[in-house]
Amino acid sequence: QVQLVESGGGLVQTGGSLRLACAASGRTFSGYLMGWFRQAPGKEREFVAAIYWRTGTTNYADSVKGRFTISKDSAKNTLYLQMNSLQPEDTAVYYCAAKVGQSSYDYWGQGTQVTVSS
């Protein structure tokens, strides 16, 4: 059974940085697409970034390009999201997720809260 456990959220001031981590377990993820999503209060969950585990190919939402970096450590089976120049509108619960092929995201973590104060 796939398990995804996020960590690293917290409270940070505008312009600050945080690094989120997602520890993945349960299987080999070489063929998986791993993503970060976020959901702010009263809003729908939105895509943030994704990385194809095998090749390291990345994709970002326009709202975070140039500020956030998704990466992975295959030896540790851990996904990261480095967030710089944080803004109040980045405040949300951040989730990591995993899928294989063209399916929807099948596996989700429990989320970690990121709060950016102005």
Buried (B, 14 or more C-beta within 10 A) or exposed (E): EBEBBBEBBEEBEEEBEBEBBBBBEEBEBEEBBBBBBBBBEEEEBEBBBBBBBEEEEEBBBEBBEEBBBBBBEEEEBBBBBBBBEBBEEBBBBBBBBBBBEEEEBEBBBEBBEBBBEE
